[in-house]
Amino acid sequence: MSENIKKTVNQFVKKHHITTVNYSVLRDIAKTIGFTIIEFNAIFNDKDVETIIQNLNLDECTLRSRGFTYTDKNYRLVFINEDLNDDEKMYVLSHELGHIVCGHYTTAPVIGRDVKEEYEANEFSHYLLKNNLLRNLKIAISEHKRMAIVLASVLFVILGLVVAGLVINKEKSYYGDFYITTTGDKYHQADCIHVKNHNNIERLTREQFESEEYKPCGTCLPQG
């Protein structure tokens, strides 16, 4: 049954071009498919609402229910308790739309009195609302795709500048193209026999040169 309900929800979403789900969106869809939303109060209602409730003998339903759907040859109505907040109204209306979309309104004037129908309406509401976050995420990514590309490009340029700066700074920290050994106290040219093909060499830094700890090699850098 779940797979069938999933398919029904997907078809419903596609048919009504649903990108996000909230109470306002579901109200508009209910109106589109020919149902009028009536917000009622269990204690006191406006005259027009009270007249409808009395004429259709729905007093008991309004007293014990947060929401229900009524249909006959003259009316296609979804009743929702006005004391609920918008999220709660959304939950109730998504459930009632489950009844409507699954065709339960053909079995009785007041929908929701059959266990199987209640289960199907709950499943419909579950899948419709469950995928809402994913849909919102896809929309956000789609709407801000260009901005995301620009930001990524800017970050890439900044990263490149940072790396280039580090390389330049590192180059600037060297003193010429001279090399030292980890055990010696002389600095040499790269092709000097004392450092060429040796494993324990490193490039002379400006800090090391200025410390005067290292002297020029007498072989490759003889002082005249």
GUDO-773194 format. One record per residue (C-alpha): z, y, x. Coordinates in pm, 1 decimal. Each point is the difference from the previous one (the first is absolute). Example, Ala and Ser with C-alpha at 12.3 -4.5 7.8 and 13.67 -1.06 7.14 Angstrom:
       pz       py       px
    780.0   -450.0   1230.0
    -66.0    344.0    137.0
***
This chain:
       pz       py       px
      0.0      0.0      0.0
     87.0    239.1    285.6
   -351.4    -20.6    144.8
   -151.1     79.1   -339.3
    232.6    298.3    -43.2
    -80.9    119.7    352.7
   -368.2    -11.8    -86.4
     64.8    186.0   -325.4
    192.7    271.3    185.9
   -273.9     36.8    261.5
   -262.7     35.3   -272.4
    221.8    254.1   -180.3
     45.7    205.5    317.2
   -372.3     -6.2     76.3
   -103.2     85.4   -356.1
    225.6    305.7    -20.2
    -53.1    106.8    362.2
    371.7    -12.1     68.4
     98.9    125.7    343.5
    366.8     61.6    -67.6
    237.4    -98.7   -278.3
    250.1    226.5   -168.9
    105.7     75.4   -356.2
   -256.8    277.8    -45.7
   -287.8   -221.2    116.4
    102.9   -284.7   -230.2
     35.8    238.3   -295.7
   -356.8    118.8     52.6
   -127.5   -357.2     21.7
    184.3    -96.2   -319.5
   -166.4    291.1   -178.4
   -338.8    -98.6    143.4
     25.5   -346.7   -153.3
    103.4    142.1   -336.8
    379.5    -11.0      1.6
    227.3    293.8    -81.2
    322.8     39.0    196.9
    300.6     91.4   -210.6
    324.4     89.4    173.7
    295.9    -69.6   -224.6
    376.0     33.5      6.2
    232.5   -271.9   -123.4
    225.9    260.1   -168.0
   -205.4    302.0   -103.5
   -376.3     59.7    -20.4
   -234.0    280.2    -94.5
   -112.1     -9.8   -361.7
   -349.3   -134.7     73.0
    131.4   -278.3    223.9
    273.7    -90.6   -245.1
   -254.1    -16.8   -283.2
   -215.4   -246.0    194.0
    301.0   -215.9     86.6
    119.8     -5.8   -361.4
   -343.7    -67.6   -151.9
    -63.3   -291.2    238.0
    354.8   -138.3    -34.6
     63.4     23.9    374.2
    361.1    118.8    -11.4
    131.5   -324.2    147.5
   -252.8      6.5    283.3
     92.6    354.4    100.4
    367.5    -89.8      0.0
    -22.5   -308.1    222.5
   -304.9     65.9    218.5
    -94.0    232.7    283.7
   -362.8    -36.9    -99.7
   -236.8   -204.0   -214.7
   -355.0     -2.0   -134.4
   -100.5      5.0   -366.5
   -349.9    -67.5   -135.4
   -155.7    -41.5   -343.1
   -328.7    102.5   -162.6
    108.2    365.8      4.5
    220.6     40.9    307.3
     -7.9    -83.3    369.0
    328.8    134.6    130.9
    213.8    -42.7    310.9
    360.5    112.6    -46.0
    205.2     99.7    306.3
    360.0    117.6      5.2
      2.3    365.4    103.6
    339.9    -32.5    170.9
   -154.9   -202.9    282.8
   -104.5    172.7    321.6
   -367.8      1.7     99.1
     29.5   -306.9    223.7
    169.0   -196.4   -278.2
   -264.7    115.7   -247.4
   -265.0   -116.0    246.3
    160.1   -346.4     15.8
     16.5    -23.9   -379.3
   -355.3    126.4    -53.1
   -144.1   -232.4    266.3
    165.0   -289.1   -187.0
   -139.4    113.1   -334.5
   -345.7     42.4    152.2
     35.9   -358.4    115.9
     40.5   -104.8   -362.6
   -299.3    209.0   -102.5
   -234.5   -108.3    278.6
     94.3   -365.8    -49.2
    -87.8     29.2   -370.3
    345.1    -64.9   -141.7
    -35.8    271.3   -264.0
   -218.1   -234.7   -205.3
    289.6   -235.5    -76.2
    258.4    228.5   -164.7
     53.5    366.3    -93.9
    287.8     35.5    247.5
    -79.9   -142.2    343.3
    260.8   -171.8    213.9
    152.9   -266.1   -221.6
   -166.6   -295.9    168.0
    145.6   -140.4    324.3
   -338.9    -85.0    151.9
   -135.4    345.4    -79.3
    309.0    162.6    154.6
    -50.6   -202.2    317.1
   -365.5    101.4     25.2
     83.0    367.5    -58.2
    267.2    -17.7    270.8
   -249.8   -158.5    241.4
   -257.0    270.0    -78.6
    252.6    277.4     63.9
    119.4   -169.3    319.3
   -345.5    -19.2    159.8
   -107.1    342.1   -122.2
    304.1    171.8    151.1
     35.1   -228.6    303.7
   -336.5    105.8    143.2
     62.9    369.5    -64.7
    143.6     65.1    349.3
   -294.4   -168.1    171.2
   -246.4    200.1   -209.2
    179.6    324.6     86.8
     -8.1    -88.4    369.0
   -373.7    -70.1     -9.6
    -59.7    328.9   -180.5
    207.7    193.8    251.7
   -188.9   -158.0    288.6
   -333.0     67.6   -167.0
     82.7    360.6    -91.9
    134.7     79.6    345.0
   -243.3   -209.3    201.5
   -174.2    302.9    146.8
    331.9    159.8     92.8
    114.7   -325.2    157.4
   -318.0    -11.6    212.3
     50.8    360.6    111.2
    364.2    -63.5     86.8
    -91.9   -315.3    190.0
   -264.5    194.6    194.4
    245.9    276.3     84.1
    259.6   -251.8    114.1
   -262.3   -174.2    213.3
    -92.7    330.4    168.0
    366.0     87.2     58.1
     64.8   -343.1    147.3
   -302.0     41.2    227.0
    126.0    338.6    119.1
    344.4   -140.3     67.0
   -140.5   -290.4    201.3
   -233.2    234.3    190.0
    291.5    231.0     71.4
    205.3   -284.7    137.2
   -286.9   -110.2    223.0
    -56.1    356.4    127.2
    369.0     50.0     64.1
     15.1   -328.4    184.1
   -300.4     99.4    211.3
    161.9    333.0     75.6
    318.4   -175.3    116.7
   -183.6   -161.4    292.2
    -40.8    171.7    334.4
   -357.9    -50.4    112.2
   -139.3   -349.8     34.8
    266.0   -142.7    232.0
    193.4   -323.8    -18.6
    334.2   -132.7    118.1
    155.8   -342.1     31.6
    322.7    -93.5   -167.9
    160.5    -63.4    339.2
   -157.7    264.7    221.9
     57.5    374.1     58.1
   -363.2    106.9     61.8
   -277.4     96.7   -237.2
   -354.4   -116.3     62.5
   -359.0     42.3   -106.4
   -129.7   -270.1   -237.4
   -204.3   -175.7    269.5
    274.8      2.0    262.9
     63.4   -341.5    154.6
    367.9     36.6    -77.3
    -53.1      9.5   -377.4
   -348.8   -139.2    -60.1
     13.8   -336.3   -179.9
    380.5     14.4    -13.5
    185.4    -85.7   -320.2
    309.2    214.1     50.5
   -165.1    344.2    -15.2
     22.1    288.1   -242.3
   -152.2    343.8    -21.2
    189.4    289.3    154.5
    146.1    236.0   -259.5
     43.5    370.5     45.2
    373.6    -45.0    -33.2
      3.1   -255.6    283.1
   -211.7    224.7    221.8
    218.3    304.3    -60.3
    312.4   -200.9     79.2
   -129.7    -31.0    360.1
    120.3   -359.4     -2.4
   -352.3   -114.4     92.9
   -198.7    108.9    306.3
   -378.6    -26.0     55.2
   -126.3   -322.6    155.5
    -75.9     28.7    370.4
   -303.9   -226.6    -35.4
   -191.4    145.7   -293.9
    156.2    344.5     -9.0
     62.0     90.2    367.3
    140.2    347.3     50.0
   -209.4    192.3    256.7
***
